[in-house]
Amino acid sequence: MREILERERPDDAILGEEYGSTEGTSGLTWVLDPIDGTRGFVSGTPTWGVLIALSDANGPFFGIIDQPYIRERFLGYGERAEVMGPSGAYALQTRSPRPLAQATVFTTFPEVGSAHEGAAFAKVSQHARLTRFGMDCYAYALVASGQVDLVIEASLQPYDIQAPIAVVQAAGGIVTDWDGGPAHNGGRAIAAANSEIHAEALEFLKNCPL
């Protein structure tokens, strides 16, 4: 990916999990995570993915979540979101509003982050209908696909979250940090199918100590 970008887009910056940062002059940054979900990759599960985002000073505006095993590629840019795979290509749309008591919530690790972060997530989980663990970036694809309502995580890097932000938001969802601010710099993130479920879950997460 870096070789292609350095050849085709030499003025753009690159930020990746591997090989760090490359400065640019265009104001655009390609954010790369070649394997998001290393434990899933090592285990042979199809929940890891390749993440690619294109960002400017305001955050990501184009994103790809690609899963090579099952040949699904989720794209988000502007107000357009779609998936391409063995079943064909179709538009993505997040779930319509419903109460947290009816919601499905995902996170990667049961401990979530710090003890305080884990306790805050537990409050959301206790009020939700179903909680599941361990999906890595594919959980965000499920939000964009209208399958689940929330993904809540902590201790993220920018390359973990920028592509999911673009895909989820293009599909009609919302992604912020736990205080409702931008999440593209990493740290804590909540990806929600709609603003209503986002607001309900955020009540349990905001003002969580570090």
Rosetta silent file (secondary structure, phi, psi, omega in degrees, C-alpha in Angstrom):
SEQUENCE: MREILERERPDDAILGEEYGSTEGTSGLTWVLDPIDGTRGFVSGTPTWGVLIALSDANGPFFGIIDQPYIRERFLGYGERAEVMGPSGAYALQTRSPRPLAQATVFTTFPEVGSAHEGAAFAKVSQHARLTRFGMDCYAYALVASGQVDLVIEASLQPYDIQAPIAVVQAAGGIVTDWDGGPAHNGGRAIAAANSEIHAEALEFLKNCPL
SCORE:     score description
SCORE:     0.000 S_00000001
   1 L     0.000  -43.111 -179.820    0.000    0.000    0.000 S_00000001
   2 H   -64.958  -39.690  179.455    2.781    2.401    0.880 S_00000001
   3 H   -61.897  -42.137  179.322    4.608    1.717   -2.372 S_00000001
   4 H   -64.899  -46.966 -178.328    1.471    2.466   -4.385 S_00000001
   5 H   -65.355  -40.852  179.377    0.711    5.655   -2.468 S_00000001
   6 H   -64.891  -28.660  178.417    4.283    6.921   -2.652 S_00000001
   7 H   -82.688  -46.601 -172.756    4.162    6.386   -6.400 S_00000001
   8 H   -89.734  -27.255 -176.388    0.627    7.612   -7.163 S_00000001
   9 L  -133.720   61.729 -172.024    0.106   10.182   -4.381 S_00000001
  10 L   -66.052  -18.528 -178.254    3.590   11.468   -3.465 S_00000001
  11 L   -89.589   -8.161 -178.620    2.280   14.705   -1.903 S_00000001
  12 L   -87.741  148.749  174.176   -0.002   12.947    0.592 S_00000001
  13 E   -81.525  160.757  177.324    1.026   11.981    4.108 S_00000001
  14 E  -132.569  132.629  172.669    0.793    8.390    5.364 S_00000001
  15 E  -125.252  120.973 -177.863    0.049    7.205    8.900 S_00000001
  16 E  -138.896  157.781  174.538    0.235    3.480    9.498 S_00000001
  17 L   -63.988  -36.421  176.769    0.530    0.924   12.237 S_00000001
  18 L   -98.473  135.476  173.597    3.573   -0.379   10.402 S_00000001
  19 L    71.990    9.412  169.923    6.486    1.943    9.570 S_00000001
  20 L    69.167 -142.000 -171.588    5.039    5.020   11.321 S_00000001
  21 E  -112.034  146.382  171.398    4.376    8.333    9.595 S_00000001
  22 E  -122.719  126.109 -177.515    5.445    9.886    6.307 S_00000001
  23 L   -71.649  153.486  176.837    4.994   13.650    5.975 S_00000001
  24 L  -139.232  175.493 -178.134    3.076   15.210    3.086 S_00000001
  25 L  -121.964   -4.824 -174.087    2.240   18.633    1.667 S_00000001
  26 L   -84.767  -15.730 -173.416   -1.279   18.158    0.256 S_00000001
  27 L    88.882   -0.845  179.438   -3.195   18.305    3.543 S_00000001
  28 L  -110.202  145.451  179.705   -4.402   14.735    3.018 S_00000001
  29 E  -132.154  128.833  171.997   -3.326   11.690    5.027 S_00000001
  30 E   -89.162  125.981 -176.185   -3.773    8.011    4.195 S_00000001
  31 E  -112.789  117.659 -167.644   -4.324    6.050    7.403 S_00000001
  32 E  -122.057  135.176  170.222   -3.428    2.366    7.085 S_00000001
  33 E  -134.592  100.608 -173.060   -3.832   -0.694    9.269 S_00000001
  34 E   -66.235  -29.986  174.394   -2.810   -3.789    7.282 S_00000001
  35 E  -140.938   98.465  173.092   -4.166   -6.213    9.886 S_00000001
  36 E   -91.443  115.155 -174.610   -6.686   -4.846   12.365 S_00000001
  37 L   103.102   55.854 -175.532   -7.366   -7.700   14.763 S_00000001
  38 H   -59.839  -39.695  179.782   -4.042   -9.494   14.947 S_00000001
  39 H   -63.809  -39.069  175.693   -5.312  -12.070   17.445 S_00000001
  40 H   -65.067  -40.351  178.053   -8.195  -12.905   15.128 S_00000001
  41 H   -61.371  -46.808  179.841   -5.797  -13.179   12.200 S_00000001
  42 H   -63.612  -34.101 -178.438   -3.518  -15.530   14.136 S_00000001
  43 H   -80.291  -11.811  179.965   -6.552  -17.569   15.214 S_00000001
  44 L    83.016   15.187  178.152   -7.835  -17.901   11.654 S_00000001
  45 L   -86.413  153.700 -177.942  -11.146  -16.146   12.300 S_00000001
  46 L   -91.394   34.541 -177.859  -12.662  -13.890    9.594 S_00000001
  47 L  -104.937   -8.047  174.676  -13.176  -10.935   11.920 S_00000001
  48 L   -81.075  172.433  179.151   -9.912   -9.103   11.277 S_00000001
  49 E  -163.729  169.612  173.214   -9.591   -6.730    8.350 S_00000001
  50 E   -99.345  126.210 -177.431   -7.498   -4.329    6.330 S_00000001
  51 E  -111.896  130.657  177.207   -8.336   -0.701    7.137 S_00000001
  52 E  -134.570  127.536  176.198   -7.711    2.217    4.776 S_00000001
  53 E  -132.760  153.541  171.515   -8.857    5.780    5.393 S_00000001
  54 E  -121.352  125.610 -172.042   -8.250    9.129    3.740 S_00000001
  55 E  -128.969  155.159  168.039   -8.378   12.104    6.087 S_00000001
  56 E  -121.458 -161.378 -175.716   -7.968   15.844    6.136 S_00000001
  57 L   -64.151  -21.430 -178.678   -7.741   18.235    9.076 S_00000001
  58 L   -92.289   -3.673 -179.022  -11.350   17.481   10.027 S_00000001
  59 E   115.855 -171.368 -174.710  -10.909   13.704   10.109 S_00000001
  60 E   -75.483  138.495  176.110  -11.635   10.798    7.753 S_00000001
  61 E  -124.059   -2.237  175.999  -13.942   11.277    4.780 S_00000001
  62 E  -144.324  134.799 -179.400  -13.238    8.002    2.934 S_00000001
  63 E  -148.645  150.509  176.051  -12.833    4.557    4.449 S_00000001
  64 E  -131.023  131.542  166.324  -12.507    0.887    3.570 S_00000001
  65 E  -115.132  112.036 -174.780  -12.965   -2.153    5.817 S_00000001
  66 E  -116.584  129.954  177.789  -11.795   -5.144    3.783 S_00000001
  67 E  -117.927  100.085 -173.804  -12.030   -8.803    4.848 S_00000001
  68 L   -64.730  -33.889 -177.785  -10.041  -10.961    2.397 S_00000001
  69 L   -59.288  -48.281 -176.170  -11.138  -14.366    3.767 S_00000001
  70 L  -100.405    3.567  172.534  -14.808  -13.820    3.055 S_00000001
  71 L    58.985   42.131  174.060  -14.159  -11.322    0.240 S_00000001
  72 E  -109.573  133.747  178.542  -16.283   -8.537    1.686 S_00000001
  73 E  -129.729  117.494 -179.716  -15.269   -4.924    1.204 S_00000001
  74 E  -101.316  129.102 -178.576  -17.147   -2.143    3.003 S_00000001
  75 E  -124.131  143.489  174.159  -16.709    1.395    1.671 S_00000001
  76 E  -140.985  129.285  176.969  -17.859    4.734    3.010 S_00000001
  77 E  -157.655  128.393 -176.322  -17.410    8.174    1.478 S_00000001
  78 L    61.945 -126.725  177.175  -19.611   11.218    1.830 S_00000001
  79 L  -104.013   17.892 -178.657  -23.193   10.021    2.116 S_00000001
  80 E  -114.476  127.253  177.278  -22.543    6.828    0.157 S_00000001
  81 E  -136.825  136.475 -178.017  -21.833    3.503    1.830 S_00000001
  82 E  -152.859  160.865  174.298  -21.781    0.095    0.185 S_00000001
  83 E  -124.825  141.879  174.817  -20.470   -3.432    0.524 S_00000001
  84 E  -123.283  133.281 -178.053  -19.144   -5.633   -2.246 S_00000001
  85 E  -170.895 -165.377 -177.602  -18.798   -9.379   -1.801 S_00000001
  86 L   -58.486  -25.845  179.683  -19.919  -12.861   -2.841 S_00000001
  87 L   -89.861    5.851 -179.201  -23.576  -11.803   -2.559 S_00000001
  88 E   104.487 -162.747  179.561  -23.043   -8.844   -4.875 S_00000001
  89 E  -117.768  136.741  178.367  -22.927   -5.125   -4.164 S_00000001
  90 E  -155.013  159.668 -178.124  -25.518   -3.218   -2.175 S_00000001
  91 E   -73.480  151.094  176.874  -25.943   -0.040   -0.179 S_00000001
  92 L  -102.553  143.273  176.548  -25.383    0.068    3.564 S_00000001
  93 L  -147.692  127.422  179.773  -27.811    1.599    6.034 S_00000001
  94 L   -70.086  167.176 -177.252  -27.560    1.617    9.806 S_00000001
  95 L   -68.016  148.066  175.175  -30.390    0.447   12.049 S_00000001
  96 L   -73.758  161.857 -175.183  -33.340    2.691   12.814 S_00000001
  97 L   -61.177  141.913  170.662  -33.729    4.005   16.381 S_00000001
  98 L  -157.527  160.358 -174.791  -34.771    1.704   19.185 S_00000001
  99 L   -65.426  155.482  176.467  -34.198    1.746   22.961 S_00000001
 100 H   -56.660  -32.814  179.739  -30.930    0.564   24.504 S_00000001
 101 H   -62.131  -16.943  178.447  -32.944   -2.207   26.173 S_00000001
 102 H  -108.444    6.557 -169.304  -33.441   -3.705   22.699 S_00000001
 103 L   -92.081  154.978  170.485  -29.912   -3.061   21.437 S_00000001
 104 E  -106.697  129.625 -174.742  -26.975   -5.290   20.567 S_00000001
 105 E  -120.621  137.526  177.456  -23.597   -3.973   21.770 S_00000001
 106 E  -120.827  148.920  164.175  -20.112   -5.064   20.698 S_00000001
 107 E  -150.041  161.661 -175.162  -16.612   -4.532   22.046 S_00000001
 108 L   -78.569  -50.130 -175.762  -13.368   -6.349   21.294 S_00000001
 109 L  -115.325  137.381 -179.519  -12.090   -7.207   24.791 S_00000001
 110 L   -56.362  -34.247 -179.303  -14.263   -7.885   27.872 S_00000001
 111 L   -77.146  -14.705  176.551  -12.063   -5.614   30.013 S_00000001
 112 L    64.937  -61.128 -179.879  -12.487   -2.797   27.421 S_00000001
 113 L  -165.240 -119.265  177.265   -9.645   -0.641   28.826 S_00000001
 114 L   -73.410  173.580  177.285   -8.950    0.648   32.320 S_00000001
 115 H   -61.230  -39.921  178.107  -10.979   -0.427   35.338 S_00000001
 116 H   -65.170  -42.457  179.912  -13.015    2.785   35.071 S_00000001
 117 H   -66.166  -39.940  177.015  -13.630    2.245   31.355 S_00000001
 118 H   -62.435  -39.230  179.096  -14.626   -1.357   31.953 S_00000001
 119 H   -67.296  -38.709  178.398  -17.107   -0.278   34.621 S_00000001
 120 H   -66.185  -42.644  177.136  -18.638    2.342   32.322 S_00000001
 121 H   -62.879  -39.075 -179.281  -19.019   -0.195   29.533 S_00000001
 122 H   -59.547  -34.601  178.107  -20.588   -2.657   31.980 S_00000001
 123 H   -64.961  -42.195  175.968  -23.337   -0.129   32.726 S_00000001
 124 H   -62.488  -46.821 -177.674  -24.201    0.076   29.022 S_00000001
 125 H   -59.274  -40.574 -178.705  -24.049   -3.709   28.736 S_00000001
 126 H   -64.365  -25.503 -179.146  -26.368   -4.204   31.718 S_00000001
 127 H   -96.719   -6.152 -178.661  -29.031   -2.080   30.027 S_00000001
 128 L   -91.484  162.934  178.217  -28.652   -3.666   26.574 S_00000001
 129 L   -75.024  -39.030 -173.715  -30.412   -6.731   25.235 S_00000001
 130 E  -149.219  136.095  175.781  -27.254   -8.495   24.035 S_00000001
 131 E  -122.915  134.731  179.532  -23.490   -7.963   24.385 S_00000001
 132 E  -131.704  156.213 -174.018  -20.897   -9.698   22.214 S_00000001
 133 E  -128.374  154.329  163.479  -17.088   -9.639   22.193 S_00000001
 134 L    88.672   20.607 -175.744  -14.122  -10.079   19.900 S_00000001
 135 L   -92.346   -8.137 -178.842  -15.195   -8.887   16.452 S_00000001
 136 L    53.899 -141.257 -174.295  -12.439   -6.300   15.903 S_00000001
 137 L   -68.103  -20.050 -178.368  -13.123   -4.014   12.926 S_00000001
 138 H   -65.567  -24.197  176.840  -15.868   -6.281   11.568 S_00000001
 139 H   -61.926  -38.166  177.759  -18.140   -5.067   14.383 S_00000001
 140 H   -66.754  -36.469  175.414  -18.113   -1.596   12.818 S_00000001
 141 H   -62.738  -34.674  177.608  -19.051   -3.138    9.485 S_00000001
 142 H   -69.096  -35.200  173.525  -22.022   -4.752   11.233 S_00000001
 143 H   -61.786  -48.140 -179.787  -23.134   -1.347   12.541 S_00000001
 144 H   -62.416  -29.426 -178.076  -22.934    0.051    9.001 S_00000001
 145 L   -83.021   -5.236 -178.947  -24.871   -2.978    7.713 S_00000001
 146 L    81.977   18.418 -178.068  -27.774   -2.441   10.113 S_00000001
 147 L   -92.277  -35.290 -179.159  -27.078   -5.623   12.076 S_00000001
 148 L  -131.740  167.408 -172.108  -26.031   -4.194   15.458 S_00000001
 149 L   -99.625  -35.743 -170.771  -26.582   -0.934   17.317 S_00000001
 150 E  -144.344  142.938  163.378  -23.355   -0.036   19.120 S_00000001
 151 E  -125.189  128.666 -178.081  -19.614   -0.645   19.217 S_00000001
 152 E  -128.136  123.612 -177.526  -17.840    0.754   22.286 S_00000001
 153 E  -142.707  166.198  176.602  -14.050    0.612   22.679 S_00000001
 154 E  -139.388  169.167  176.934  -11.110    2.259   24.427 S_00000001
 155 E    60.483   36.298  179.348   -7.323    2.477   23.978 S_00000001
 156 E   -87.407  154.176  169.561   -7.604    2.820   20.195 S_00000001
 157 L   -98.974  159.747  179.295   -4.996    4.223   17.837 S_00000001
 158 H   -54.892  -37.574 -178.728   -5.981    6.542   14.953 S_00000001
 159 H   -73.269  -12.841  175.161   -5.410    3.759   12.435 S_00000001
 160 H   -78.110  -29.166 -165.941   -7.855    1.527   14.365 S_00000001
 161 H  -117.191  -19.648 -170.938  -10.817    3.880   14.077 S_00000001
 162 H   -67.925  -44.088  176.485  -10.517    6.225   11.099 S_00000001
 163 H   -63.648  -46.018  175.364  -11.715    3.820    8.386 S_00000001
 164 H   -57.371  -37.599  177.257  -14.610    2.585   10.572 S_00000001
 165 H   -56.866  -50.181 -176.799  -15.640    6.209   11.225 S_00000001
 166 H   -62.374  -41.672 -178.041  -15.950    6.916    7.507 S_00000001
 167 H   -68.782  -48.584 -177.622  -17.894    3.715    6.793 S_00000001
 168 H   -63.748  -44.754 -177.179  -20.313    3.985    9.724 S_00000001
 169 H   -69.206  -35.162  176.920  -21.038    7.672    9.211 S_00000001
 170 H   -66.147  -27.181  179.350  -21.595    7.273    5.481 S_00000001
 171 L   -84.810   -1.196  177.261  -24.149    4.559    6.298 S_00000001
 172 L   108.873    2.580 -179.155  -26.084    6.931    8.562 S_00000001
 173 L   -91.771 -171.135 -179.407  -24.450    6.273   11.922 S_00000001
 174 E  -139.824  138.547  178.028  -22.458    8.426   14.309 S_00000001
 175 E  -131.016  124.880  177.921  -18.982    7.919   15.823 S_00000001
 176 E  -140.727  178.276  167.111  -17.590   10.035   18.656 S_00000001
 177 L   -81.333 -175.481 -173.852  -15.427    9.726   21.713 S_00000001
 178 L   -75.905   -5.830  175.390  -17.075    9.009   25.070 S_00000001
 179 L  -107.780    7.710  178.228  -17.730   12.705   25.670 S_00000001
 180 L    88.704    6.035  179.716  -19.373   13.247   22.302 S_00000001
 181 L   -95.049 -175.202  179.642  -16.333   14.801   20.619 S_00000001
 182 L   -60.862  145.353 -178.002  -14.236   13.688   17.641 S_00000001
 183 L  -115.892    1.953 -169.494  -12.824   10.168   17.824 S_00000001
 184 L   -73.570  -10.658  175.753  -10.447   10.125   14.857 S_00000001
 185 L   -89.569    3.336  178.046   -7.339   10.612   17.009 S_00000001
 186 L    93.743 -164.856 -176.153   -8.007    7.342   18.826 S_00000001
 187 E    88.832 -128.501 -179.336   -8.577    6.652   22.503 S_00000001
 188 E   -91.832  141.360  179.884  -12.201    5.966   23.434 S_00000001
 189 E  -144.146  144.629  169.681  -14.842    5.539   20.743 S_00000001
 190 E  -129.068  122.753  175.774  -18.536    4.800   20.468 S_00000001
 191 E  -108.030  123.566 -173.830  -20.017    3.935   17.082 S_00000001
 192 E  -125.996  149.481 -178.745  -23.802    4.071   17.047 S_00000001
 193 L   -68.420  -26.069 -177.859  -26.442    3.248   14.470 S_00000001
 194 L  -160.782  168.871 -174.783  -28.248    6.544   15.060 S_00000001
 195 H   -69.051  -28.230 -178.125  -28.164    9.640   17.235 S_00000001
 196 H   -67.812  -50.405 -179.775  -30.870    8.389   19.600 S_00000001
 197 H   -69.245  -30.544  175.998  -29.081    5.209   20.725 S_00000001
 198 H   -61.232  -47.687 -178.820  -25.821    7.155   20.759 S_00000001
 199 H   -64.518  -38.714 -178.784  -27.243    9.674   23.228 S_00000001
 200 H   -67.019  -43.941  179.953  -28.698    6.966   25.468 S_00000001
 201 H   -70.058  -34.095 -177.007  -25.446    5.000   25.679 S_00000001
 202 H   -63.647  -26.827  178.088  -23.349    8.139   26.089 S_00000001
 203 H   -59.673  -29.345  179.368  -25.078    8.911   29.375 S_00000001
 204 H   -87.631  -16.307 -173.121  -23.278    5.903   30.890 S_00000001
 205 H  -104.042  -33.103 -172.912  -19.904    6.683   29.315 S_00000001
 206 L   -65.377  151.182 -178.695  -19.344   10.424   29.496 S_00000001
 207 L    64.583   20.458  176.076  -17.112   11.865   32.200 S_00000001
 208 L   -69.149  128.874  178.868  -15.500    8.467   32.732 S_00000001
 209 L   -63.463  156.629  176.013  -12.144    8.946   34.538 S_00000001
 210 L   -72.906    0.000    0.000   -8.958    7.909   32.804 S_00000001
